Amino acid sequence: MSKPSMGASRRTVLIVDQSDDSRQVLRTVLERRGVEIYDTDHAGHGLQLARIHRPGVIVLELEAVLAAGMSVHEGFATESKTSQTPMVLLGSVRRDGRALPQSSFVPKPYHYGPLIRKIEALLDSPEAPPSGAA
């Protein structure tokens, strides 16, 4: 996991994905576009990062959340709702009745181009809360 500078900008993304390759590709492309990145392969740690840094968008692999357990799933749901943080859910798992609020679903396998455009659109949305907002 990388730790960017403490001065959070509006264009921040938290990536929670078990795949090192996926995190690295997203990090590389988004950083080149001026986005500050927080990332981890563990959903429990990702929830802590979301609470501390209040990113503009959370990219969350569903398998990571399911592996971490129901309390982490509920934690992300609460965090997303409370902070009005949009989430992009990545997965090959079917969505169920416990869908996370403020989220878009991207099924695996996915192409990085459309995923990155979706993340940038959410970051640039006027409804997106500023990073660091309570």
Secondary structure as GFF3:
##gff-version 3
##sequence-region A 1 134
A	DSSP	beta_strand	12	16	.	.	.	ID=ss1
A	DSSP	alpha_helix	20	32	.	.	.	ID=ss2
A	DSSP	beta_strand	36	40	.	.	.	ID=ss3
A	DSSP	alpha_helix	43	53	.	.	.	ID=ss4
A	DSSP	beta_strand	57	61	.	.	.	ID=ss5
A	DSSP	alpha_helix	62	68	.	.	.	ID=ss6
A	DSSP	alpha_helix	70	83	.	.	.	ID=ss7
A	DSSP	beta_strand	87	91	.	.	.	ID=ss8
A	DSSP	beta_strand	103	107	.	.	.	ID=ss9
A	DSSP	alpha_helix	112	124	.	.	.	ID=ss10
###
